[in-house]
Amino acid sequence: MRKTVKFAVSMGEEEFRAMEAIRKKTGLTRSAFVRDAFRAWRESRRREAAKKAYVDGYRRVPEDPALAEGLAAASAKVLAGEDWP
């Protein structure tokens, strides 16, 4: 059985009203709303870290322009033979 923990959150009245309006429209409980918001925040941070690692990798080891041109030419040949709608 999963253990749950209760905690209190303080926020401004305007933020609370906005949250409540959205929560009520979606039919979520406050707990579900906060869980979903946390999961979305955590996923956005994970994606940002992955993007940063990707960009940092290309900065450390830039793409070889000749290789990129060769791959583009090969792709163009292959894709030219496809039946596009």
LONUVO-413579 format. One record per atom (N, C-alpha, C): residue number from 0; atom name; x, z, y. Coordinates in Angstrom, 3 decimals, m for minus. Each point is the difference from the previous one (the first is absolute). Layout:
BEGIN
{NUM 'CA' {X Z Y}}
...
REM end
This chain:
BEGIN
{0 'N' {0.832 0.000 m1.178}}
{0 'CA' {m0.832 0.000 1.178}}
{0 'C' {0.880 0.000 1.247}}
{1 'N' {m0.339 m0.857 0.957}}
{1 'CA' {0.769 m0.075 1.239}}
{1 'C' {m0.288 1.210 0.870}}
{2 'N' {1.052 0.553 0.528}}
{2 'CA' {m0.162 1.138 0.903}}
{2 'C' {m0.214 m0.527 1.407}}
{3 'N' {m0.962 0.534 0.698}}
{3 'CA' {m0.249 m0.388 1.390}}
{3 'C' {0.371 1.158 0.915}}
{4 'N' {0.312 m0.351 1.217}}
{4 'CA' {0.393 0.983 1.001}}
{4 'C' {m0.846 m0.229 1.239}}
{5 'N' {m0.527 1.049 0.564}}
{5 'CA' {m0.746 m0.098 1.248}}
{5 'C' {0.927 0.342 1.154}}
{6 'N' {m0.221 m0.676 1.125}}
{6 'CA' {0.768 0.324 1.191}}
{6 'C' {m0.846 m0.334 1.227}}
{7 'N' {0.363 0.552 1.118}}
{7 'CA' {m0.728 m0.220 1.243}}
{7 'C' {0.797 m0.966 0.880}}
{8 'N' {m0.716 m0.818 0.742}}
{8 'CA' {0.636 m0.958 0.897}}
{8 'C' {m0.611 0.172 1.382}}
{9 'N' {0.836 0.084 1.003}}
{9 'CA' {m0.477 0.071 1.381}}
{9 'C' {0.228 m1.342 0.660}}
{10 'N' {m1.003 m0.448 0.769}}
{10 'CA' {0.136 m1.246 0.752}}
{10 'C' {m0.887 0.078 1.222}}
{11 'N' {0.249 m0.882 0.921}}
{11 'CA' {m0.810 m0.040 1.211}}
{11 'C' {m1.445 m0.386 m0.328}}
{12 'N' {m0.894 0.437 0.863}}
{12 'CA' {m1.426 m0.260 m0.228}}
{12 'C' {m0.304 m1.493 m0.031}}
{13 'N' {0.628 m0.767 0.872}}
{13 'CA' {m0.241 m1.450 0.036}}
{13 'C' {0.440 m0.659 m1.317}}
{14 'N' {1.184 0.403 m0.498}}
{14 'CA' {0.472 m0.537 m1.284}}
{14 'C' {m0.946 0.392 m1.127}}
{15 'N' {m0.459 1.252 0.034}}
{15 'CA' {m0.906 0.469 m1.045}}
{15 'C' {m1.295 m0.799 0.001}}
{16 'N' {m0.558 m0.216 1.181}}
{16 'CA' {m1.256 m0.768 0.087}}
{16 'C' {0.188 m1.433 m0.508}}
{17 'N' {1.126 m0.602 0.357}}
{17 'CA' {0.291 m1.359 m0.465}}
{17 'C' {0.143 m0.029 m1.519}}
{18 'N' {0.718 0.981 m0.530}}
{18 'CA' {0.175 0.079 m1.445}}
{18 'C' {m1.348 0.186 m0.696}}
{19 'N' {m0.811 0.893 0.523}}
{19 'CA' {m1.309 0.269 m0.593}}
{19 'C' {m0.886 m1.239 0.008}}
{20 'N' {0.037 m0.757 1.083}}
{20 'CA' {m0.819 m1.207 0.093}}
{20 'C' {0.413 m1.002 m1.075}}
{21 'N' {1.295 m0.207 m0.148}}
{21 'CA' {0.500 m0.934 m1.018}}
{21 'C' {m0.313 0.531 m1.392}}
{22 'N' {0.247 1.277 m0.195}}
{22 'CA' {m0.229 0.622 m1.301}}
{22 'C' {m1.460 m0.137 m0.423}}
{23 'N' {m0.905 0.249 0.922}}
{23 'CA' {m1.422 m0.086 m0.323}}
{23 'C' {m0.413 m1.431 m0.323}}
{24 'N' {0.543 m0.977 0.753}}
{24 'CA' {m0.313 m1.406 m0.272}}
{24 'C' {0.452 m0.416 m1.395}}
{25 'N' {1.135 0.526 m0.423}}
{25 'CA' {0.539 m0.371 m1.307}}
{25 'C' {m0.575 0.842 m1.130}}
{26 'N' {m0.681 1.090 0.346}}
{26 'CA' {m0.591 0.856 m1.019}}
{26 'C' {0.992 0.900 m0.716}}
{27 'N' {1.172 0.157 0.573}}
{27 'CA' {1.023 0.847 m0.620}}
{27 'C' {m0.161 1.463 0.406}}
{28 'N' {0.411 0.864 m0.886}}
{28 'CA' {0.093 1.412 0.372}}
{28 'C' {1.230 0.145 0.898}}
{29 'N' {0.096 1.122 0.687}}
{29 'CA' {1.206 0.226 0.822}}
{29 'C' {1.246 m0.001 m0.867}}
{30 'N' {m0.100 0.637 m1.153}}
{30 'CA' {1.168 0.048 m0.892}}
{30 'C' {0.414 m1.399 m0.427}}
{31 'N' {m0.962 m0.825 m0.391}}
{31 'CA' {0.321 m1.362 m0.430}}
{31 'C' {0.574 m0.805 1.156}}
{32 'N' {m0.558 0.189 1.199}}
{32 'CA' {0.489 m0.718 1.173}}
{32 'C' {1.456 0.361 0.274}}
{33 'N' {0.310 1.290 m0.020}}
{33 'CA' {1.373 0.444 0.267}}
{33 'C' {0.934 m0.488 m1.106}}
{34 'N' {m0.424 0.070 m1.258}}
{34 'CA' {0.820 m0.509 m1.105}}
{34 'C' {0.291 m1.483 0.177}}
{35 'N' {m1.053 m0.790 0.302}}
{35 'CA' {0.184 m1.436 0.197}}
{35 'C' {0.929 m0.292 1.169}}
{36 'N' {m0.167 0.738 1.080}}
{36 'CA' {0.852 m0.197 1.176}}
{36 'C' {1.456 0.320 m0.331}}
{37 'N' {0.223 1.077 m0.739}}
{37 'CA' {1.367 0.361 m0.381}}
{37 'C' {0.604 m1.064 m0.906}}
{38 'N' {m0.768 m0.458 m0.977}}
{38 'CA' {0.510 m1.027 m0.917}}
{38 'C' {0.329 m1.288 0.751}}
{39 'N' {m0.851 m0.391 0.942}}
{39 'CA' {0.268 m1.202 0.798}}
{39 'C' {1.259 0.180 0.846}}
{40 'N' {0.148 1.167 0.586}}
{40 'CA' {1.196 0.293 0.810}}
{40 'C' {1.253 m0.065 m0.868}}
{41 'N' {m0.075 0.644 m1.180}}
{41 'CA' {1.154 0.020 m0.906}}
{41 'C' {0.356 m1.416 m0.453}}
{42 'N' {m1.003 m0.815 m0.325}}
{42 'CA' {0.245 m1.379 m0.421}}
{42 'C' {0.600 m0.824 1.135}}
{43 'N' {m0.462 0.213 1.230}}
{43 'CA' {0.569 m0.746 1.128}}
{43 'C' {1.466 0.378 0.205}}
{44 'N' {0.328 1.259 m0.200}}
{44 'CA' {1.406 0.435 0.120}}
{44 'C' {0.849 m0.615 m1.099}}
{45 'N' {m0.556 m0.074 m1.219}}
{45 'CA' {0.728 m0.592 m1.123}}
{45 'C' {0.275 m1.478 0.285}}
{46 'N' {m1.018 m0.709 0.517}}
{46 'CA' {0.174 m1.419 0.315}}
{46 'C' {1.012 m0.207 1.122}}
{47 'N' {m0.051 0.850 1.015}}
{47 'CA' {0.966 m0.102 1.097}}
{47 'C' {1.422 0.223 m0.515}}
{48 'N' {0.180 0.961 m0.882}}
{48 'CA' {1.330 0.260 m0.562}}
{48 'C' {0.470 m1.194 m0.831}}
{49 'N' {m0.908 m0.610 m0.757}}
{49 'CA' {0.359 m1.172 m0.805}}
{49 'C' {0.383 m1.165 0.902}}
{50 'N' {m0.758 m0.214 1.088}}
{50 'CA' {0.330 m1.075 0.944}}
{50 'C' {1.371 0.236 0.628}}
{51 'N' {0.245 1.249 0.389}}
{51 'CA' {1.287 0.330 0.620}}
{51 'C' {1.145 m0.260 m0.982}}
{52 'N' {m0.174 0.384 m1.256}}
{52 'CA' {1.035 m0.230 m1.008}}
{52 'C' {0.233 m1.497 m0.194}}
{53 'N' {m1.078 m0.785 0.003}}
{53 'CA' {0.101 m1.455 m0.146}}
{53 'C' {0.793 m0.601 1.156}}
{54 'N' {m0.367 0.378 1.223}}
{54 'CA' {0.691 m0.517 1.186}}
{54 'C' {1.453 0.459 0.019}}
{55 'N' {0.245 1.267 m0.314}}
{55 'CA' {1.373 0.521 m0.025}}
{55 'C' {0.842 m0.755 m1.031}}
{56 'N' {m0.605 m0.326 m1.139}}
{56 'CA' {0.715 m0.748 m1.041}}
{56 'C' {0.433 m1.371 0.503}}
{57 'N' {m0.910 m0.691 0.694}}
{57 'CA' {0.360 m1.308 0.547}}
{57 'C' {1.025 0.109 1.117}}
{58 'N' {m0.013 1.105 0.724}}
{58 'CA' {1.021 0.176 1.035}}
{58 'C' {1.375 0.216 m0.622}}
{59 'N' {0.021 0.759 m1.106}}
{59 'CA' {1.268 0.266 m0.689}}
{59 'C' {0.500 m1.248 m0.730}}
{60 'N' {m0.915 m0.732 m0.627}}
{60 'CA' {0.368 m1.190 m0.770}}
{60 'C' {m0.902 m1.145 0.460}}
{61 'N' {0.374 m0.659 1.080}}
{61 'CA' {m0.851 m1.067 0.529}}
{61 'C' {m0.143 m1.160 m0.989}}
{62 'N' {m1.098 m0.704 0.131}}
{62 'CA' {m0.255 m1.152 m0.848}}
{62 'C' {0.967 m1.123 0.354}}
{63 'N' {0.512 m0.677 m0.999}}
{63 'CA' {0.892 m1.137 0.198}}
{63 'C' {m0.847 m1.193 0.455}}
{64 'N' {0.243 m0.540 1.205}}
{64 'CA' {m0.817 m1.108 0.509}}
{64 'C' {m0.032 m1.209 m0.940}}
{65 'N' {1.117 m0.296 m0.642}}
{65 'CA' {0.044 m1.151 m0.915}}
{65 'C' {m0.914 0.244 m1.200}}
{66 'N' {0.015 1.209 m0.521}}
{66 'CA' {m0.858 0.339 m1.134}}
{66 'C' {m1.467 m0.076 0.415}}
{67 'N' {m0.322 0.513 1.182}}
{67 'CA' {m1.378 m0.038 0.488}}
{67 'C' {m0.477 m1.439 0.163}}
{68 'N' {0.848 m0.871 0.516}}
{68 'CA' {m0.370 m1.404 0.156}}
{68 'C' {m0.230 m0.657 m1.349}}
{69 'N' {0.853 0.307 m0.963}}
{69 'CA' {m0.150 m0.557 m1.347}}
{69 'C' {m1.290 0.457 m0.659}}
{70 'N' {m0.316 1.276 0.145}}
{70 'CA' {m1.244 0.522 m0.570}}
{70 'C' {m1.215 m0.623 0.675}}
{71 'N' {0.074 m0.189 1.308}}
{71 'CA' {m1.118 m0.617 0.728}}
{71 'C' {m0.196 m1.444 m0.458}}
{72 'N' {1.087 m0.731 m0.183}}
{72 'CA' {m0.096 m1.393 m0.442}}
{72 'C' {m0.569 m0.075 m1.418}}
{73 'N' {0.468 0.860 m0.876}}
{73 'CA' {m0.505 0.009 m1.379}}
{73 'C' {m1.476 0.363 m0.031}}
{74 'N' {m0.390 0.965 0.805}}
{74 'CA' {m1.413 0.400 0.069}}
{74 'C' {m0.862 m1.141 0.521}}
{75 'N' {0.493 m0.698 0.996}}
{75 'CA' {m0.760 m1.117 0.572}}
{75 'C' {m0.228 m1.079 m1.053}}
{76 'N' {1.023 m0.281 m0.827}}
{76 'CA' {m0.149 m0.999 m1.058}}
{76 'C' {m1.056 0.427 m1.014}}
{77 'N' {0.079 1.232 m0.432}}
{77 'CA' {m0.942 0.503 m1.015}}
{77 'C' {m1.411 0.032 0.558}}
{78 'N' {m0.153 0.517 1.205}}
{78 'CA' {m1.330 0.131 0.592}}
{78 'C' {m0.599 m1.344 0.379}}
{79 'N' {0.833 m0.996 0.250}}
{79 'CA' {m0.529 m1.320 0.354}}
{79 'C' {m0.773 m0.607 m1.176}}
{80 'N' {0.351 0.372 m1.207}}
{80 'CA' {m0.676 m0.527 m1.190}}
{80 'C' {m1.284 0.718 m0.349}}
{81 'N' {m0.343 1.056 0.733}}
{81 'CA' {m1.207 0.776 m0.277}}
{81 'C' {m1.211 m0.656 0.662}}
{82 'N' {m1.147 0.165 m0.628}}
{82 'CA' {m1.242 m0.529 0.558}}
{82 'C' {m0.603 1.084 0.895}}
{83 'N' {0.154 m0.181 1.301}}
{83 'CA' {m0.478 0.992 0.959}}
{83 'C' {m1.406 m0.376 0.449}}
{84 'N' {m0.891 0.988 0.103}}
{84 'CA' {m1.382 m0.291 0.446}}
{84 'C' {m0.062 m0.383 1.449}}
REM end
